[in-house]
Amino acid sequence: MEKRKIPGLSMQISPISLGCMSLPAKPKESQAILERAIAAGINLLDTADLYQQGLNEELVGAAIRTQRDRLTIATKVGNQWRPDGNGWDWNPRKDYILKAVEDSLKRLNTDYIDLYQLHGGTLEDPLEEVFEAFESLKTQGKIRAYGISSIRPNVIRKVLQIANPATIMMQYSPLDRRPEEEVFPLLSKSQTRVLVRGAFAKGQLIDKPASNYLDYSPTEVDAVGQMIKETGYSPEGILIKFGLSQEAVGSLVIGASSTEQIEKIARGYREAQQIPEELITDLMAKFPINHYQQHR
C-alpha cells in the first residue's frame, strides 16, 4: 500500500489501518489476523486500553515483538475500569493518564507508543491538563504523537485552539457524512489528519442486515447499499474510495475478526485504485446528507 505522511508521526502510514477491537481473544487467531494485515501492507494498528479490559493491547503486543520498528502502534486512554471490572468511568485527568500509559506500555510490550489518543472528550473536560500530560509523555519519549477520538465539532474546535494533535478519529461513511459540514473543512486547513472509523457502517453497507443507523431506517440503509451494488464494484472498494477521497483523511481504521476479512479489505483497497473519481462524485450527489444536531 502507498504510504501517507501525517505530521507528528515519525513513520508514514498505510491508507488502511487495522482496528484491533474485534480481534478474537485467542492469541493464535489474533496473531494470524495481525500478521496477514501486516503482510498486506497495513502498518498502523489501533487498539485501546478499554478493549477486552486490556487484553487487546496484550494481543497486539505479543504479535508485534519481532517487527515493532516497522509498525505504528496507536492506543487510547480515558476510560478507567472499575476495580471490580463491572464497567468503567470517564477519567481524563493528568495523573490518571500518566499512570495508564505505563500499563499500556507494559501490555503492548514496547518502550514507546507512536500515537496516544484521548478516547473521547467533552467541553467540560480539563483539555489543557490532558495535553499537558501528553506533551510531558512526548518529552519523556514514552509517546511519539497524540490525538483524540471524538465526533464533536465543538470539542474539536477547542482542541485545535490549545494543541496540535496529529490525528482526530471520527466516524465517516455514506451513512454518516456529518464531518463534511464543518470538521473536514476545518482540518483540511491544519496539519491534523482524520483517522476514519465506521467506514463500512458496522458492516451494513457490506454484508450485514440493515437496521436503524443514526436517523436512517433499515429501508433507507438498504437503498444506499443498493446504489453501491449497482456500480459494479465491490462494496469494500467503493467505501474505501469514498472514505479516502476527503483531503483531511489520513487513514481508514477498519476492523477485522478473521483473516478472510483482511483479504477482502486488501482486495477492496486494490480495487479502489481503479475506481474513477467521477463515480464517487456522482454517488455523493445521490447519498443522503446529514448534519450534527448536538455538540455543534
C-alpha positions in Angstrom: 0.0 0.0 0.0 1.1 3.5 -0.8 2.1 5.2 2.5 1.0 8.6 3.7 2.8 11.2 5.8 0.9 12.5 8.8 2.8 15.4 10.5 3.7 14.4 14.0 4.1 10.7 13.3 7.6 9.5 12.6 6.6 6.9 10.1 4.5 7.2 7.0 1.3 5.2 7.5 -0.8 3.0 5.3 -4.1 4.4 4.0 -5.8 1.4 5.6 -5.2 0.8 9.3 -6.3 -2.2 11.3 -8.9 -1.6 14.1 -8.0 -4.2 16.6 -11.1 -4.0 18.8 -12.6 -7.1 17.0 -9.6 -9.3 17.4 -10.5 -12.7 18.9 -9.3 -13.4 22.4 -7.3 -16.4 21.4 -3.7 -15.4 20.8 -3.0 -17.7 17.8 -6.1 -16.5 16.0 -5.4 -12.8 16.7 -1.8 -13.2 15.7 -2.8 -14.7 12.3 -5.0 -11.8 11.6 -2.3 -9.2 12.6 0.3 -11.0 10.5 -1.9 -11.1 7.5 -2.7 -7.4 7.8 0.9 -6.5 8.0 1.7 -8.7 5.0 -1.0 -6.9 3.1 0.8 -3.6 3.7 -1.1 -2.3 6.8 1.4 -0.7 9.2 -0.9 1.1 11.7 -2.6 -0.9 14.4 -5.2 0.8 16.5 -6.2 -0.6 19.9 -7.2 0.9 23.3 -6.8 0.1 27.0 -10.6 -0.3 27.2 -10.9 -3.2 24.8 -11.2 -6.5 26.5 -10.0 -4.9 29.7 -6.5 -4.6 28.4 -6.3 -8.0 26.8 -6.5 -6.4 23.3 -3.3 -4.4 23.9 -1.6 -7.7 25.1 -2.7 -9.5 21.9 -1.2 -6.7 19.8 2.0 -6.6 21.9 2.6 -10.3 21.6 2.1 -10.2 17.8 4.4 -7.3 17.0 7.5 -8.2 19.1 9.7 -9.1 16.1 8.7 -6.2 13.9 8.0 -3.3 16.2 10.2 -0.9 14.2 8.1 -1.5 11.1 4.8 -0.5 12.7 2.9 2.4 14.1 1.0 1.5 17.2 -1.9 3.6 18.3 -3.8 3.2 21.6 -6.3 5.2 23.6 -6.8 6.4 27.2 -9.5 7.9 29.3 -11.8 5.1 30.2 -10.9 3.7 33.6 -12.1 0.3 34.5 -13.6 -0.1 38.0 -11.8 -2.3 40.4 -14.5 -5.0 40.3 -14.3 -5.0 36.4 -18.0 -4.1 36.2 -17.9 -1.2 33.8 -15.7 1.8 33.5 -15.8 5.6 34.2 -14.5 8.5 32.2 -11.3 9.9 33.6 -9.3 12.4 31.6 -7.2 13.7 34.5 -3.4 14.1 34.1 -2.5 11.9 37.0 -4.6 9.0 35.5 -3.1 9.4 32.0 0.4 9.3 33.4 -0.4 6.1 35.2 -2.4 4.5 32.5 0.3 4.9 29.9 2.7 2.8 32.0 0.1 -0.1 32.0 -0.4 0.3 28.2 3.4 0.2 27.5 3.7 -3.0 29.6 0.8 -4.7 27.9 2.0 -3.7 24.4 5.5 -4.9 25.3 7.1 -1.7 23.9 9.2 1.2 25.1 7.0 3.8 23.3 3.6 4.4 21.8 3.5 6.0 18.4 0.1 7.6 18.8 -1.6 8.1 22.1 -5.3 9.2 21.9 -7.8 10.6 24.3 -10.7 8.1 24.0 -13.5 10.7 23.8 -13.9 14.2 25.3 -16.3 16.9 26.1 -16.2 20.7 26.7 -16.3 20.1 30.4 -13.1 18.0 30.4 -9.8 19.6 31.5 -8.4 19.5 28.0 -5.4 21.8 28.8 -4.5 19.2 31.5 -4.8 16.3 29.0 -2.5 17.9 26.5 -0.1 18.9 29.3 0.1 15.2 30.1 0.6 14.2 26.5 3.4 16.8 26.0 5.1 15.5 29.1 5.0 12.0 27.8 6.4 13.1 24.4 9.3 14.8 26.3 9.9 11.6 28.2 9.9 9.6 24.9 7.1 7.4 26.0 4.8 8.6 23.2 5.7 10.0 19.8 2.5 11.8 19.0 -1.0 12.3 20.3 -4.6 12.7 19.2 -8.2 12.4 20.2 -11.1 10.2 19.3 -14.1 12.5 19.0 -17.0 13.3 16.7 -18.0 16.5 18.4 -17.3 19.7 16.4 -17.3 21.9 19.5 -14.7 19.8 21.2 -12.6 19.6 18.0 -12.5 23.4 17.7 -11.4 23.8 21.3 -8.7 21.1 20.9 -7.3 22.9 17.9 -7.1 26.1 19.8 -5.0 24.7 22.6 -3.0 21.9 20.9 -1.7 20.4 17.7 -2.9 16.8 17.7 -1.5 14.6 14.9 -4.9 12.9 14.4 -8.6 13.0 15.2 -10.5 9.8 15.0 -14.2 10.0 13.9 -16.9 8.2 12.1 -17.4 8.7 8.3 -19.3 6.8 5.7 -22.1 7.3 3.2 -24.5 6.9 6.1 -22.6 9.4 8.3 -21.5 12.4 6.4 -21.6 14.8 9.3 -17.9 15.6 9.2 -18.3 17.1 5.7 -20.2 20.1 7.0 -17.6 21.6 9.3 -14.9 19.3 10.6 -13.3 18.2 7.3 -13.0 21.8 6.0 -11.6 22.9 9.3 -9.0 20.1 9.5 -8.0 20.4 5.8 -6.5 23.8 6.7 -4.5 22.3 9.5 -1.8 19.6 9.8 -4.1 17.3 11.8 -5.4 14.4 9.9 -8.5 12.2 10.4 -8.4 8.5 11.2 -11.8 7.3 10.0 -13.7 4.7 11.9 -17.0 3.2 10.8 -16.1 3.3 7.1 -18.2 0.2 6.5 -21.1 1.5 8.7 -20.9 -1.5 11.0 -20.9 -3.8 8.0 -24.4 -2.8 7.0 -23.1 -1.5 3.7 -21.1 -4.7 3.1 -23.0 -7.9 4.1 -24.8 -7.4 7.4 -28.6 -7.0 7.5 -29.8 -3.4 7.6 -31.0 -1.8 10.8 -31.6 1.7 12.1 -28.4 3.8 11.6 -28.3 7.3 13.1 -31.5 8.8 11.6 -31.9 6.3 8.8 -34.4 3.5 8.7 -33.4 0.0 7.5 -35.1 0.7 4.2 -33.0 3.9 3.7 -29.9 1.9 4.6 -30.8 -0.7 2.1 -31.3 2.0 -0.5 -27.7 3.3 -0.1 -26.4 -0.3 -0.2 -28.2 -0.9 -3.4 -26.7 2.2 -5.0 -23.3 0.9 -4.1 -24.0 -2.6 -5.6 -25.3 -1.0 -8.8 -21.8 0.5 -9.5 -20.5 -3.0 -10.4 -17.6 -2.6 -7.9 -17.4 -4.4 -4.6 -18.8 -2.6 -1.5 -15.4 -2.6 0.1 -13.8 -0.9 -2.9 -16.4 1.8 -3.2 -16.4 2.5 0.6 -12.6 2.7 0.7 -12.5 5.0 -2.3 -15.3 7.1 -0.7 -13.5 7.4 2.7 -10.1 8.3 1.2 -11.5 10.9 -1.2 -11.5 13.5 1.6 -8.4 15.7 1.8 -8.5 15.7 5.6 -8.5 11.9 5.9 -5.2 10.2 6.7 -6.3 6.6 7.0 -9.3 4.4 7.3 -9.3 2.3 10.5 -11.1 -0.9 9.6 -11.7 -3.7 12.0 -11.4 -7.4 11.2 -12.1 -10.6 13.2 -10.7 -13.1 10.6 -8.0 -13.4 8.0 -10.8 -13.7 5.4 -11.9 -10.2 6.2 -8.3 -8.9 5.9 -8.2 -10.4 2.4 -11.5 -8.7 1.5 -10.2 -5.3 2.8 -6.9 -5.7 0.9 -8.8 -6.6 -2.4 -11.1 -3.7 -1.8 -8.1 -1.3 -1.4 -6.6 -2.6 -4.7 -9.9 -2.2 -6.5 -10.4 1.3 -5.1 -7.3 2.4 -7.0 -9.2 1.6 -10.3 -12.5 3.3 -9.4 -12.9 6.7 -11.2 -13.2 9.8 -9.0 -16.2 10.8 -11.1 -18.1 7.8 -9.9 -17.6 8.8 -6.2 -18.6 12.3 -7.0 -21.8 11.0 -8.7 -22.6 8.8 -5.7 -22.0 11.6 -3.2 -24.7 13.6 -5.1 -27.1 10.7 -4.5 -26.2 9.6 -1.0 -28.1 11.3 1.9 -26.5 14.2 3.7 -26.8 14.5 7.5 -25.6 17.1 10.0 -24.7 17.2 13.6 -27.7 18.1 15.8 -25.7 18.2 19.0 -22.3 19.4 20.1 -22.1 22.0 17.3 
